[in-house]
Amino acid sequence: MTSGALALDMSRSETAVIQVLNRYCIYFDRAQVTDLVELWTEDCELLLAGTTIAGRDAIRSWAERAIAGGPFIHLLMNSVVDWTAPRECRVTSYVVAFRPSAPAMESLVPAALGTYDDRLVFNPVADAWRLKRREITLAARRLPNSA
């Protein structure tokens, strides 16, 4: 493979990886839990607030509980992909999550600010990238009933 072809392949892979992260946000926000769970490997891990949520079934339960509290709007930005192997990468992204409680704009105060530190792997059977591990680090979080 020429260096130009390799660069193009890496660019396509990076785009596919970022699409997985974007789909996570969209599926979460639209309460599409089945689609959300499909983005993860069978042996996945989600680390949040000192808790490890392991496996797709546990991810499903966690997502269903989180979504039951009301709608979200996630904004993902400044994602940086670092390749650790041809079929594996680490991605760091900033995330802002809103939890609108009313149609008024004043309800759009961020509910959480933080980072996603992700590890993704390519699944050749599914011909798709999957989340293997996500660590969510909250820099700030609005408590319920606070402005």
GUVEXVEX-90625 format. One record per residue (C-alpha): residue number from 1; residue in three letters; x, y, z. Coordinates in nm, 3 decimals, always signed. Example, Ala and Ser with C-alpha at 12.3 -4.5 7.8 and 13.67 -1.06 7.14 Angstrom:
# residues 2
(1, 'Ala', (+1.230, -0.450, +0.780))
(2, 'Ser', (+1.367, -0.106, +0.714))
This chain:
# residues 147
(1, 'Met', (+0.000, +0.000, +0.000))
(2, 'Thr', (+0.140, +0.340, -0.092))
(3, 'Ser', (+0.171, +0.614, +0.167))
(4, 'Gly', (-0.115, +0.804, -0.002))
(5, 'Ala', (-0.341, +0.497, +0.008))
(6, 'Leu', (-0.247, +0.432, +0.371))
(7, 'Ala', (-0.330, +0.792, +0.464))
(8, 'Leu', (-0.666, +0.765, +0.288))
(9, 'Asp', (-0.742, +0.436, +0.468))
(10, 'Met', (-0.653, +0.593, +0.805))
(11, 'Ser', (-0.873, +0.893, +0.723))
(12, 'Arg', (-1.168, +0.666, +0.642))
(13, 'Ser', (-1.110, +0.469, +0.961))
(14, 'Glu', (-1.095, +0.788, +1.168))
(15, 'Thr', (-1.421, +0.906, +1.016))
(16, 'Ala', (-1.583, +0.569, +1.098))
(17, 'Val', (-1.456, +0.588, +1.457))
(18, 'Ile', (-1.595, +0.939, +1.506))
(19, 'Gln', (-1.928, +0.821, +1.361))
(20, 'Val', (-1.951, +0.559, +1.638))
(21, 'Leu', (-1.905, +0.831, +1.900))
(22, 'Asn', (-2.161, +1.056, +1.731))
(23, 'Arg', (-2.409, +0.770, +1.704))
(24, 'Tyr', (-2.368, +0.701, +2.077))
(25, 'Cys', (-2.480, +1.058, +2.150))
(26, 'Ile', (-2.770, +1.052, +1.904))
(27, 'Tyr', (-2.894, +0.709, +2.017))
(28, 'Phe', (-2.872, +0.812, +2.383))
(29, 'Asp', (-3.058, +1.137, +2.316))
(30, 'Arg', (-3.331, +0.960, +2.118))
(31, 'Ala', (-3.365, +0.678, +2.374))
(32, 'Gln', (-3.264, +0.418, +2.111))
(33, 'Val', (-3.117, +0.180, +2.368))
(34, 'Thr', (-3.093, -0.124, +2.140))
(35, 'Asp', (-2.894, +0.073, +1.883))
(36, 'Leu', (-2.680, +0.224, +2.160))
(37, 'Val', (-2.591, -0.119, +2.300))
(38, 'Glu', (-2.492, -0.244, +1.953))
(39, 'Leu', (-2.210, +0.014, +1.948))
(40, 'Trp', (-2.029, -0.177, +2.226))
(41, 'Thr', (-1.825, -0.498, +2.225))
(42, 'Glu', (-1.959, -0.795, +2.422))
(43, 'Asp', (-1.685, -0.752, +2.685))
(44, 'Cys', (-1.710, -0.373, +2.712))
(45, 'Glu', (-1.655, -0.153, +3.016))
(46, 'Leu', (-1.797, +0.185, +3.108))
(47, 'Leu', (-1.626, +0.365, +3.395))
(48, 'Leu', (-1.827, +0.644, +3.558))
(49, 'Ala', (-1.790, +0.804, +3.901))
(50, 'Gly', (-1.582, +0.520, +4.045))
(51, 'Thr', (-1.819, +0.252, +3.913))
(52, 'Thr', (-1.741, -0.003, +3.642))
(53, 'Ile', (-2.033, -0.113, +3.429))
(54, 'Ala', (-1.923, -0.430, +3.247))
(55, 'Gly', (-2.087, -0.599, +2.950))
(56, 'Arg', (-2.365, -0.511, +2.710))
(57, 'Asp', (-2.647, -0.616, +2.945))
(58, 'Ala', (-2.516, -0.387, +3.217))
(59, 'Ile', (-2.475, -0.103, +2.964))
(60, 'Arg', (-2.838, -0.157, +2.859))
(61, 'Ser', (-2.963, -0.140, +3.220))
(62, 'Trp', (-2.756, +0.171, +3.293))
(63, 'Ala', (-2.876, +0.348, +2.977))
(64, 'Glu', (-3.240, +0.263, +3.044))
(65, 'Arg', (-3.216, +0.407, +3.397))
(66, 'Ala', (-3.039, +0.722, +3.277))
(67, 'Ile', (-3.284, +0.782, +2.993))
(68, 'Ala', (-3.585, +0.725, +3.221))
(69, 'Gly', (-3.492, +1.048, +3.402))
(70, 'Gly', (-3.580, +1.256, +3.096))
(71, 'Pro', (-3.433, +1.357, +2.763))
(72, 'Phe', (-3.070, +1.448, +2.697))
(73, 'Ile', (-2.891, +1.653, +2.437))
(74, 'His', (-2.522, +1.557, +2.404))
(75, 'Leu', (-2.265, +1.770, +2.226))
(76, 'Leu', (-1.937, +1.594, +2.144))
(77, 'Met', (-1.638, +1.801, +2.040))
(78, 'Asn', (-1.262, +1.821, +1.993))
(79, 'Ser', (-1.222, +1.447, +1.943))
(80, 'Val', (-0.862, +1.333, +1.897))
(81, 'Val', (-0.795, +0.983, +1.761))
(82, 'Asp', (-0.467, +0.809, +1.851))
(83, 'Trp', (-0.398, +0.481, +1.673))
(84, 'Thr', (-0.259, +0.208, +1.900))
(85, 'Ala', (-0.280, -0.067, +1.636))
(86, 'Pro', (-0.430, -0.101, +1.285))
(87, 'Arg', (-0.763, -0.214, +1.437))
(88, 'Glu', (-0.754, -0.032, +1.767))
(89, 'Cys', (-0.752, +0.330, +1.877))
(90, 'Arg', (-0.799, +0.561, +2.171))
(91, 'Val', (-1.011, +0.873, +2.143))
(92, 'Thr', (-1.041, +1.166, +2.381))
(93, 'Ser', (-1.339, +1.398, +2.339))
(94, 'Tyr', (-1.500, +1.680, +2.529))
(95, 'Val', (-1.869, +1.635, +2.602))
(96, 'Val', (-2.140, +1.872, +2.718))
(97, 'Ala', (-2.471, +1.715, +2.818))
(98, 'Phe', (-2.792, +1.911, +2.852))
(99, 'Arg', (-3.103, +1.781, +3.020))
(100, 'Pro', (-3.386, +2.008, +2.909))
(101, 'Ser', (-3.672, +2.007, +3.157))
(102, 'Ala', (-3.893, +2.254, +2.974))
(103, 'Pro', (-3.919, +2.397, +2.623))
(104, 'Ala', (-3.780, +2.731, +2.744))
(105, 'Met', (-3.416, +2.812, +2.661))
(106, 'Glu', (-3.331, +2.874, +3.028))
(107, 'Ser', (-3.362, +2.499, +3.085))
(108, 'Leu', (-3.065, +2.447, +2.854))
(109, 'Val', (-2.804, +2.493, +3.122))
(110, 'Pro', (-2.544, +2.214, +3.093))
(111, 'Ala', (-2.619, +1.921, +3.321))
(112, 'Ala', (-2.262, +1.791, +3.285))
(113, 'Leu', (-1.927, +1.885, +3.136))
(114, 'Gly', (-1.644, +1.642, +3.095))
(115, 'Thr', (-1.443, +1.408, +2.880))
(116, 'Tyr', (-1.492, +1.072, +2.719))
(117, 'Asp', (-1.174, +0.864, +2.707))
(118, 'Asp', (-1.255, +0.580, +2.471))
(119, 'Arg', (-1.093, +0.266, +2.339))
(120, 'Leu', (-1.241, +0.132, +2.016))
(121, 'Val', (-1.165, -0.187, +1.827))
(122, 'Phe', (-1.257, -0.298, +1.478))
(123, 'Asn', (-1.489, -0.598, +1.464))
(124, 'Pro', (-1.419, -0.776, +1.133))
(125, 'Val', (-1.731, -0.995, +1.160))
(126, 'Ala', (-1.958, -0.690, +1.189))
(127, 'Asp', (-1.725, -0.487, +0.964))
(128, 'Ala', (-1.760, -0.203, +1.212))
(129, 'Trp', (-1.585, -0.017, +1.491))
(130, 'Arg', (-1.709, -0.085, +1.846))
(131, 'Leu', (-1.658, +0.076, +2.185))
(132, 'Lys', (-1.449, -0.151, +2.405))
(133, 'Arg', (-1.402, +0.086, +2.698))
(134, 'Arg', (-1.525, +0.433, +2.791))
(135, 'Glu', (-1.421, +0.635, +3.092))
(136, 'Ile', (-1.640, +0.936, +3.160))
(137, 'Thr', (-1.470, +1.205, +3.367))
(138, 'Leu', (-1.699, +1.481, +3.487))
(139, 'Ala', (-1.543, +1.824, +3.529))
(140, 'Ala', (-1.873, +1.973, +3.645))
(141, 'Arg', (-2.222, +1.845, +3.706))
(142, 'Arg', (-2.547, +2.024, +3.785))
(143, 'Leu', (-2.746, +1.857, +4.057))
(144, 'Pro', (-3.121, +1.807, +4.012))
(145, 'Asn', (-3.330, +2.113, +4.097))
(146, 'Ser', (-3.033, +2.348, +4.073))
(147, 'Ala', (-2.979, +2.629, +3.828))
